[in-house]
Amino acid sequence: MNDTVKNSLLFAAVAALIVGTGFMQSWNSALGLLNMGLISAIMALGVNLQWGFAGLFNVGVMGFVALGGLAVVMTSMPPVTEAWAAGGLRVMAALAFGAATIVATVFAYKRLAGRARTVTVLAILIGGFFIYRALFDPAVEAIEAINPAATGYLGGLGLPVLLAWVMGGLLAAGVAWLIGKTALGLRSDYLAIATLGIAEIIIAVMKNEDWLARGVKNVNGLPRPVPKEIGLQETESFVQAAQNLGMDPVTASSLYVKAGYSLLFAAVLILILVASQLALKSPWGRMMRAIRDNEVAAEAMGKNVTRRHLQIFVLGSAVCGIAGAMMTTLDGQLTPGTYNPLRFTFLIWVMVIVGGSGNNLGAVLGGFLIWWLWIQVEPIGLWTMELITSGMADDSALRAHLLDSAAHMRLMTMGIILLLVLRFSPRGLIPEK
């Protein structure tokens, strides 16, 4: 069996799992799985760019995904004019002063030497910190006091939500550049620790800075690129079309909206996949893999390894930011409490490893397959436990224990799948050529 046939069969098997979910459960569930599978595939492509192309061990994926979600709020939500009037400009001035303090500190550190450098740097940092807090804190208090039950934050720019997906990639790329300038000189294990810590910092800031995006109070009612279900249900032509198809208008509207998201997400995935494939086959892609395989030899050939690492780190983070913006748009709300770096970063890494590190098609396959398993294993496990315990008494302690343990099936299944793949196909289902 050649590679083309094998890969086609693997994708057909995953498609059959999603279609089977539609027949066995509901088409709403199937389209929901498809949409999150598309987003997961994009996230896996971002991680594959960093790890598969360049060998960068980034464990802070959720931080960049969260930045993509934040970009949706900052771009598509309308500005809260009262909050801007109360303290918006003062917050911007405080942030600009903080950035200027950092620039002045770096300048003094480079230009001075000895004791004069130490004293000057400390004076700039300490003085700048107190001035910054004096400007920032009163402005934040004024903003968060504006109707905190509904707003209490600055809002966004009121631009189209599809533009927010691009802005999500740009915001993640900008933060990745700042991180990369300081962290990419570290060894791979230290880089992993640094990126995980930075992801936690990003999410902690989003949770605690209410003026930015309401913190844990969440931002609801985000604009959507597709119609709302209730609007379709109130449209006479749509209701008539649904009835002609023998469908309930409520179900039809939900399917229509999810199908619209599927088309948009699929278009983004195809664009990123095509760009990734072109990059992989280009001289730049071959150079990145040469750096991944032997950094010392690449440096001996005159390649700037740190600069190339920075490039790929920024590109992969931008892709994750786009996926994060898409996920927040699909949810219709920004909920910083749901970004769990350890849990979901692990899941995305499993997608890349199972699909095939270094192979873009493998990353896409892993994204769909692992997401389907992550969602469906728990109900399948509960059904299995109910079947196994069907002959036991209702008050059996063993039966109760087995039914309760079904909730842990997904984590156990992920571990088993990862072990099986590493044992029988260590390079993934679609290995790198």
LORODO-193554 format. One record per residue (C-alpha): x, y, z; residue in one letter. Coordinates in steps of 0.1 Angstrom, whole numbers, padded with zeros to 4 digits, always signed. Each point is the difference from the previous one (the first is absolute). Layout:
BEGIN
XYZA...
//
This chain:
BEGIN
+0000+0000+0000M+0015+0033-0011N+0000+0031+0022D-0028+0018-0019T-0024-0029+0005V+0009-0005+0036K-0004+0037+0008N-0033+0001-0018S-0013-0030+0019L+0011+0016+0033L-0019+0033-0008F-0030-0020-0012A+0000-0019+0033A-0001+0032+0020V-0027+0014-0023A-0020-0032+0006A+0003+0005+0038L-0015+0035-0003I-0027-0011-0024V-0008-0030+0022G-0004+0025+0029T-0027+0017-0020G-0019-0032-0006F+0004-0014+0035M-0004+0032+0020Q-0010+0031-0019S+0012+0021-0029W+0003+0029+0024N+0026-0020+0020S+0018-0010-0032A+0003+0035-0013L+0011+0012+0035G+0028-0027-0001L+0009+0011-0036L+0003+0036+0010N+0022-0006+0030M+0020-0026-0020G+0007+0027-0026L+0012+0024+0027I+0020-0027+0016S+0017-0009-0033A+0010+0037-0004I+0015+0000+0036M+0018-0033-0008A+0015+0016-0032L+0013+0029+0021G+0017-0024+0024V+0013-0021-0029N+0016+0031-0015L+0020+0006+0032Q+0008-0036+0009W-0002-0019-0032G+0019+0026-0021F+0024+0014+0026A+0000-0022+0031G-0013+0028+0023L-0017-0015+0031F-0027+0026+0006N-0022-0010+0030V-0017+0034+0001G-0025-0006-0028V-0030+0010+0021M+0015+0034+0007G+0000+0008-0037F-0035-0015-0005V-0012+0023+0028A+0015+0030-0017L-0019-0009-0031G-0032+0000+0021G+0009+0033+0015L+0005+0015-0034A-0036-0008-0009V-0012+0021+0029V+0024+0028-0007M-0008+0001-0037T-0037-0008-0004S-0018+0012+0031M-0012+0036+0000P+0019+0025+0021P-0014+0009+0034V+0000+0037-0004T-0007+0007+0037E+0030-0021+0010A+0022+0018-0025W-0011+0033+0014A+0005-0011+0036A+0036-0013-0004G+0008-0014-0034G+0025+0026-0011L+0016-0001+0034R+0005-0038-0002V+0016+0004-0035M+0023+0027+0014A+0010-0022+0029A+0007-0029-0023L+0021+0022-0023A+0019+0013+0030F+0007-0036+0012G+0013-0009-0035A+0022+0032+0000A+0013-0010+0035T+0011-0034-0014I+0016+0016-0030V+0019+0025+0022A+0012-0028+0022T+0014-0020-0029V+0016+0032-0014F+0017+0008+0033A+0011-0036+0005Y+0018+0000-0034K+0015+0035+0002R+0013+0000+0036L+0023-0023+0019A+0010-0009+0035G-0017+0016+0031R-0015+0028-0021A-0019-0025-0021R-0013-0018+0031T-0012+0032+0017V-0015+0015-0031T-0019-0032-0010V-0014-0004+0035L-0010+0036+0001A-0018-0002-0033I-0018-0033+0009L-0011+0010+0035I-0010+0036-0009G-0017-0012-0032G-0020-0026+0019F-0014+0024+0025F-0009+0026-0027I-0016-0027-0021Y-0021-0013+0028R-0011+0036+0009A-0012+0005-0035L-0014-0035-0006F-0019-0010+0031D-0024+0030+0003P-0008-0003-0037A-0008-0037+0003V-0022+0006+0030E-0020+0026-0019A-0004-0023-0030I-0011-0031+0020E-0026+0021+0019A-0019+0007-0032I-0030-0024+0001N+0021-0030+0012P-0029-0024-0004A-0001+0004-0038A+0032+0018-0010T+0027+0014+0023G+0026-0002-0027Y+0011+0020-0030L-0016-0021-0027G+0014-0004-0035G+0002+0018-0033L-0033-0012-0014G+0016-0015-0032L-0013-0031-0019P+0006-0032+0019V+0018-0017-0029L+0026+0027+0003L+0005-0010+0036A+0013-0034-0012W+0028+0018-0018V+0006+0023+0030M+0001-0031+0023G+0029-0013-0021G+0018+0033+0000L-0004+0004+0038L+0013-0035+0007A+0029+0006-0025A+0009+0033+0017G+0001-0016+0035V+0019-0030-0014A+0026+0024-0014W+0005+0016+0034L+0002-0034+0017I+0023-0014-0027G+0025+0028+0003K+0007-0011+0036T-0009-0037+0002A+0012-0015-0033L+0036+0000+0012G-0009-0026+0026L+0005-0037-0003R-0032-0020-0010S-0009-0011+0035D+0004+0035+0014Y-0020+0014-0030L-0029-0023+0009A+0000+0012+0036I+0002+0036-0011A-0028-0002-0025T-0022-0018+0025L+0006+0027+0026G-0006+0028-0026I-0033-0017-0010A-0011+0000+0037E+0009+0037+0003I-0020+0009-0031I-0031-0018+0013I+0005+0014+0035A+0000+0035-0015V-0032-0007-0020M-0017-0013+0032K+0010+0029+0022N+0000+0031-0021E-0038+0007-0003D+0006+0032-0019W+0014-0020-0029L-0026-0026-0006A-0021-0003+0032R+0022-0027+0015G-0018-0030+0014V-0033+0018-0005K+0003-0009-0037N-0010+0020-0031V-0033-0014-0015N-0018+0008-0032G+0030+0002-0023L-0008+0008-0036P-0004-0029-0024R+0009-0005-0036P-0031-0021-0006V-0037+0007+0008P-0014-0006+0034K-0024-0030+0004E-0028+0021+0014I+0002+0024-0030G-0003-0029-0024L-0029-0014+0019Q-0018+0033-0003E+0006+0001-0038T-0030-0012-0019E+0019-0013-0030S+0024-0020+0021F-0028-0015+0020V-0018-0009-0032Q+0031-0016-0015A+0006-0021+0032A-0036-0012+0000Q+0003-0009-0037N+0030-0022+0010L-0020-0016+0028G+0021+0016+0027M-0008+0019+0031D+0010+0037-0004P+0019-0001+0033V+0021-0030-0010T+0004+0014-0036A+0013+0033+0013S+0026-0016+0022S+0012-0022-0028L+0001+0030-0024Y+0021+0021+0024V+0025-0029+0008K+0003-0008-0037A+0009+0037-0006G+0027-0002+0026Y+0013-0032-0015S+0004+0017-0034L+0019+0029+0014L+0022-0021+0022F+0007-0024-0029A+0011+0029-0022A+0024+0013+0027V+0014-0036+0005L+0005-0005-0037I+0018+0034-0003L+0023-0008+0029I+0006-0035-0012L+0009+0011-0035V+0024+0026+0013A+0016-0024+0024S+0005-0026-0027Q+0016+0026-0023L+0022+0011+0028A+0010-0036+0008L+0010-0007-0037K+0019+0033-0004S+0037+0006+0006P-0010+0018+0033W-0018-0032+0011G+0029-0022-0008R+0023+0024+0019M-0023-0001+0031M+0001-0038+0000R+0038+0001-0004A+0002+0023+0031I-0024-0024+0018R+0021-0030-0007D+0034+0015+0007N+0003+0036+0013E+0038-0002+0002V+0004-0010-0037A-0025+0027-0010A+0019+0027+0019E+0032-0013-0016A-0016+0006-0034M-0007+0036+0009G-0037-0002+0011K-0012+0023+0028N-0017-0027+0020V-0015+0023+0027T-0015+0023-0027R-0016-0029-0018R-0013-0014+0032H-0016+0034+0007L-0016+0000-0034Q-0016-0034+0004I-0010+0007+0036F-0019+0031-0011V-0016-0017-0029L-0012-0030+0020G-0013+0022+0028S-0019+0022-0026A-0018-0032-0012V-0009-0009+0035C-0013+0036+0005G-0022-0003-0030I-0014-0033+0013A-0007+0016+0034G-0019+0028-0017A-0021-0024-0019M-0007-0021+0031M-0011+0031+0019T-0022+0011-0029T-0016-0035-0001L-0007+0001+0037D-0014+0035-0002G+0017+0011+0033Q+0034+0004+0015L+0005-0021+0031T+0036+0003+0012P-0007-0027+0027G-0003-0027-0026T+0036+0004-0013Y+0018-0027+0018N+0036-0001-0013P+0010-0034+0013L-0032-0018-0011R-0005+0013-0034F+0036+0005-0010T+0004-0037+0008F-0029-0008-0023L+0014+0020-0029I+0034-0017+0004W-0017-0034-0001V-0017+0011-0033M+0034+0008-0015V+0018-0031+0012I-0028-0024-0009V-0006+0016-0034G+0037+0002-0009G+0025+0027+0011S+0015+0018-0029G-0028-0009-0024N-0027+0027-0005N-0026-0026-0011L+0008-0021+0030G-0006+0030+0023A-0034+0006-0016V-0009-0037+0003L+0010+0000+0036G-0020+0031+0007G-0032-0016-0013F+0006-0035+0015L+0011+0010+0035I-0028+0026+0004W-0026-0026-0011W+0014-0024+0026L+0002+0027+0027W-0037+0007-0004I-0014-0034-0007Q+0020-0023+0022V-0018+0011+0032E-0036-0009-0013P+0014-0031-0016I+0017-0010+0032G-0033+0006+0020L-0019-0021-0025W+0027-0028+0003T-0002+0001+0038M-0038-0001-0001E+0002-0031-0022L+0026-0017+0022I-0020+0007+0032T-0034-0007-0015S-0002-0033+0019G+0010+0014+0034M-0024+0011+0027A-0009+0037+0001D+0015+0004+0035D+0033-0018-0009S+0030+0020+0011A+0021-0014-0028L-0027+0012-0025R+0000+0035+0014A+0038+0001+0000H+0002-0011-0037L-0026+0025-0011L+0017+0028+0019D+0034-0009-0016S-0015+0005-0035A+0007+0038+0004A+0037-0007+0001H+0000-0021-0033M+0011+0029-0022R+0033+0006+0018L+0007-0037+0002M-0008-0004-0037T+0023+0029-0010M+0028-0017+0019G-0006-0034-0016I-0002+0014-0035I+0032+0020+0005L+0018-0032+0012L-0013-0021-0029L+0010+0025-0026V+0034+0005+0016L+0005-0038+0001R-0013-0010-0035F+0003+0032-0020S+0025+0023+0019P+0001+0025-0028R-0038+0004+0000G-0028-0012-0022L+0012+0021-0029I+0038+0002+0006P+0023+0027-0014E+0017-0009-0032K
//
